[in-house]
Amino acid sequence: MASNLPPPPETIETETNPARCDGGGALGHPTIYIPLSPDGRGECGYCDRVFVLKAGARAAH
């Protein structure tokens, strides 16, 4: 049975806080910087990509 659900958002590991997102590719979106929460996660409001702080990375604030 085929599902009509959209695919889950892309998850990207980052070593920086805030994370930088431009949507990727030629049809991306304006570059934005996404502050990560204390648990090391953030979501892009344009493309729904999820950014997670890479294990062992120390994010500068």
DSSP file (Angstrom, degrees, kcal/mol; ACC not computed):
  #  RESIDUE AA STRUCTURE BP1 BP2  ACC     N-H-->O    O-->H-N    N-H-->O    O-->H-N    TCO  KAPPA ALPHA  PHI   PSI    X-CA   Y-CA   Z-CA
    1    1 A M              0   0    0      0, 0.0     2,-0.2     0, 0.0     0, 0.0   0.000 360.0 360.0 360.0 129.0    0.0    0.0    0.0
    2    2 A A        -     0   0    0      1,-0.0     2,-0.4     2,-0.0     0, 0.0  -0.491 360.0-135.8 -77.3 143.5    1.5    3.4   -1.0
    3    3 A S        -     0   0    0     -2,-0.2    -1,-0.0     2,-0.1     0, 0.0  -0.829   9.7-159.4-102.1 138.0    1.8    6.1    1.6
    4    4 A N        +     0   0    0     -2,-0.4    -1,-0.1     2,-0.0    -2,-0.0   0.269  57.0 118.5 -94.9  10.1    0.8    9.7    0.9
    5    5 A L        -     0   0    0      1,-0.1    -2,-0.1     3,-0.0     0, 0.0  -0.522  69.9-114.4 -76.9 142.6    3.0   10.9    3.7
    6    6 A P        -     0   0    0      0, 0.0    -1,-0.1     0, 0.0    -2,-0.0  -0.379  41.3 -92.1 -70.0 156.9    5.8   13.3    2.9
    7    7 A P        -     0   0    0      0, 0.0     3,-0.1     0, 0.0     0, 0.0  -0.315  50.7 -94.1 -65.1 154.0    9.3   12.0    3.4
    8    8 A P        -     0   0    0      0, 0.0     3,-0.1     0, 0.0    -3,-0.0  -0.308  52.7 -88.5 -65.2 154.5   10.9   12.8    6.8
    9    9 A P        -     0   0    0      0, 0.0     2,-0.2     0, 0.0    40,-0.1  -0.281  47.1 -99.7 -64.0 150.4   13.0   16.0    7.0
   10   10 A E        -     0   0    0     -3,-0.1    40,-3.1     1,-0.0     2,-0.5  -0.485  33.6-144.4 -68.4 136.5   16.7   15.7    6.2
   11   11 A T  E     -a   50   0A   0     38,-0.2     2,-0.4    -2,-0.2    40,-0.2  -0.921  16.4-170.6-107.2 128.9   18.9   15.6    9.3
   12   12 A I  E     -a   51   0A   0     38,-3.1    40,-2.3    -2,-0.5     2,-0.3  -0.973  16.2-139.1-123.2 127.7   22.3   17.3    9.1
   13   13 A E  E     -a   52   0A   0     -2,-0.4     2,-0.3    38,-0.2    40,-0.2  -0.669  27.3-174.9 -81.7 138.8   25.1   17.0   11.6
   14   14 A T  E     -a   53   0A   0     38,-2.6    40,-3.3    -2,-0.3    43,-0.1  -0.937  31.9-157.6-133.4 155.0   26.8   20.3   12.3
   15   15 A E  S    S+     0   0    0     -2,-0.3     2,-0.3    38,-0.2    43,-0.1   0.294  75.6  76.3-109.1   5.6   29.8   21.4   14.3
   16   16 A T  S    S-     0   0    0     43,-0.1    43,-0.1    41,-0.1    38,-0.1  -0.888  72.5-128.2-121.8 149.5   28.7   25.0   14.5
   17   17 A N  S    S+     0   0    0     -2,-0.3     2,-0.2    43,-0.3    43,-0.1  -0.935  99.0  38.5-136.3 112.4   26.1   26.9   16.5
   18   18 A P  S    S-     0   0    0      0, 0.0     2,-0.2     0, 0.0    -1,-0.2   0.397  96.4-138.9 -80.0 159.5   24.3   28.6   15.0
   19   19 A A  E     -C   34   0B   0     15,-2.8    15,-3.3    -2,-0.2     2,-0.4  -0.590  12.1-131.8 -83.3 149.5   23.9   26.2   12.0
   20   20 A R  E     +C   33   0B   0     13,-0.2     2,-0.4    -2,-0.2    13,-0.2  -0.879  26.5 178.8-105.4 132.9   23.9   27.7    8.5
   21   21 A C  E     +C   32   0B   0     11,-2.6    11,-2.7    -2,-0.4    -2,-0.0  -0.998  22.8 163.3-137.0 135.1   21.2   26.7    6.0
   22   22 A D        -     0   0    0     -2,-0.4     7,-2.5     9,-0.2     9,-0.1   0.183  61.8-107.3-128.2  12.8   20.5   27.8    2.4
   23   23 A G        -     0   0    0      5,-0.3     4,-0.1     7,-0.0     3,-0.1   0.213  55.4-108.5  81.7 -16.3   18.2   25.0    1.4
   24   24 A G  S    S+     0   0    0      5,-0.2     3,-0.2     1,-0.1    -3,-0.0   0.401  75.9  39.1  72.8 147.6   20.9   23.4   -0.8
   25   25 A G  S >  S-     0   0    0      1,-0.2     3,-1.0     2,-0.1    -1,-0.1   0.027 105.0 -57.4  72.6 179.9   21.0   23.2   -4.6
   26   26 A A  T 3  S+     0   0    0      1,-0.3    -1,-0.2    -3,-0.1    -2,-0.1   0.739 134.0  50.6 -69.9 -24.4   20.1   25.8   -7.2
   27   27 A L  T 3  S+     0   0    0     -3,-0.2    -1,-0.3    -4,-0.1    -2,-0.1  -0.116  85.0 124.0-107.0  36.3   16.6   26.2   -5.9
   28   28 A G    <   -     0   0    0     -3,-1.0    -5,-0.3     1,-0.1    -3,-0.1   0.410  57.7-107.4 -71.7-147.4   17.4   26.7   -2.2
   29   29 A H        -     0   0    0     -7,-2.5    -5,-0.2     1,-0.1    -1,-0.1  -0.849  47.3 -59.9-139.3 173.0   16.4   29.6   -0.1
   30   30 A P        -     0   0    0      0, 0.0     2,-0.2     0, 0.0    16,-0.1  -0.253  66.6 -96.1 -56.3 146.3   18.1   32.7    1.4
   31   31 A T        +     0   0    0     -9,-0.1     2,-0.3   -11,-0.1    -9,-0.2  -0.474  51.8 176.2 -66.0 128.7   20.9   31.8    3.8
   32   32 A I  E     -C   21   0B   0    -11,-2.7   -11,-2.6    -2,-0.2     2,-0.5  -0.916  26.8-131.8-130.5 160.6   19.8   31.8    7.4
   33   33 A Y  E     -C   20   0B   0     -2,-0.3   -13,-0.2   -13,-0.2   -16,-0.0  -0.967  18.5-156.2-116.2 125.8   21.5   30.9   10.7
   34   34 A I  E     -C   19   0B   0    -15,-3.3   -15,-2.8    -2,-0.5     2,-0.2  -0.888  10.7-139.0-108.7 112.8   19.6   28.6   13.1
   35   35 A P        -     0   0    0      0, 0.0     2,-0.3     0, 0.0     8,-0.2  -0.508  22.3-130.0 -69.6 135.9   20.5   28.7   16.8
   36   36 A L        -     0   0    0     -2,-0.2     6,-0.2     6,-0.1    16,-0.1  -0.629  19.0-118.4 -86.5 145.1   20.6   25.2   18.3
   37   37 A S    >   -     0   0    0      4,-3.1     3,-2.6    -2,-0.3    -1,-0.1  -0.186  39.0 -91.3 -71.1 170.8   18.7   24.5   21.5
   38   38 A P  T 3  S+     0   0    0      0, 0.0    -1,-0.1     0, 0.0    -2,-0.1   0.785 129.6  57.1 -57.1 -26.4   20.5   23.4   24.6
   39   39 A D  T 3  S-     0   0    0      2,-0.1    14,-0.1     1,-0.0    -2,-0.0   0.395 123.6-105.7 -87.0   6.1   20.1   19.8   23.5
   40   40 A G  S <  S+     0   0    0     -3,-2.6    13,-2.5     1,-0.3     2,-0.3   0.770  78.6 120.8  84.2  28.0   21.9   20.6   20.3
   41   41 A R  E     +B   52   0A   0     11,-0.2    -4,-3.1    -4,-0.1     2,-0.3  -0.932  27.8 164.1-126.8 149.6   19.0   20.6   17.8
   42   42 A G  E     -B   51   0A   0      9,-2.0     9,-3.6    -2,-0.3     2,-0.4  -0.978  20.1-144.4-157.0 155.3   17.5   23.2   15.5
   43   43 A E  E     -B   50   0A   0     -2,-0.3     2,-0.4     7,-0.2     7,-0.2  -0.977  18.7-123.7-129.0 137.9   15.1   23.2   12.5
   44   44 A C     >  -     0   0    0      5,-2.6     4,-1.4    -2,-0.4   -10,-0.0  -0.633  12.1-151.5 -78.2 129.6   15.0   25.4    9.4
   45   45 A G  T  4 S+     0   0    0     -2,-0.4    -1,-0.1     2,-0.2   -11,-0.0   0.669  92.4  47.8 -74.7 -17.3   11.8   27.3    8.9
   46   46 A Y  T  4 S+     0   0    0    -16,-0.1    -1,-0.1     3,-0.1    -2,-0.0   0.932 130.2  10.9 -85.3 -54.9   12.1   27.3    5.2
   47   47 A C  T  4 S-     0   0    0      2,-0.1    -2,-0.2   -18,-0.0    -1,-0.0   0.399  90.9-123.7-113.3   1.4   13.0   23.7    4.2
   48   48 A D     <  +     0   0    0     -4,-1.4    -3,-0.1     1,-0.2     2,-0.0   0.555  51.9 158.7  66.9   9.6   12.4   21.8    7.5
   49   49 A R        -     0   0    0    -40,-0.1    -5,-2.6    -6,-0.1     2,-0.5  -0.371  35.4-136.9 -59.2 144.3   15.9   20.4    7.6
   50   50 A V  E     -aB  11  43A   0    -40,-3.1   -38,-3.1    -7,-0.2     2,-0.5  -0.919  14.2-157.2-107.1 129.9   16.8   19.4   11.1
   51   51 A F  E     -aB  12  42A   0     -9,-3.6    -9,-2.0    -2,-0.5     2,-0.4  -0.910   9.9-174.9-109.0 132.5   20.3   20.3   12.4
   52   52 A V  E     -aB  13  41A   0    -40,-2.3   -38,-2.6    -2,-0.5     2,-0.3  -0.977  31.9-110.0-126.4 140.9   21.9   18.3   15.2
   53   53 A L  E     -a   14   0A   0    -13,-2.5   -38,-0.2    -2,-0.4     3,-0.1  -0.536  41.9-111.8 -70.2 126.9   25.2   19.1   16.9
   54   54 A K    >   -     0   0    0    -40,-3.3     3,-2.4    -2,-0.3    -1,-0.1  -0.292  41.3 -91.9 -60.8 139.8   27.8   16.5   16.0
   55   55 A A  T 3  S+     0   0    0      1,-0.3    -1,-0.1    -3,-0.0     3,-0.1  -0.288 112.7  14.5 -54.9 130.9   28.8   14.2   18.8
   56   56 A G  T 3  S+     0   0    0      1,-0.3    -1,-0.3    -3,-0.1     2,-0.2   0.300  94.2 131.5  85.9  -9.0   31.9   15.6   20.6
   57   57 A A    <   -     0   0    0     -3,-2.4     2,-0.7   -43,-0.1    -1,-0.3  -0.521  49.0-146.8 -77.5 144.1   31.6   19.1   19.0
   58   58 A R        -     0   0    0     -2,-0.2     2,-0.3   -43,-0.1   -41,-0.1  -0.914  14.8-147.3-113.0 105.2   31.8   22.1   21.2
   59   59 A A        -     0   0    0     -2,-0.7     2,-0.3   -43,-0.1   -43,-0.1  -0.539   8.8-137.5 -76.0 130.1   29.5   24.8   19.9
   60   60 A A              0   0    0     -2,-0.3   -43,-0.3     1,-0.1    -1,-0.0  -0.675 360.0 360.0 -84.1 140.7   30.7   28.3   20.5
   61   61 A H              0   0    0     -2,-0.3    -1,-0.1   -43,-0.0    -2,-0.0   0.376 360.0 360.0-110.9 360.0   28.1   30.8   21.6
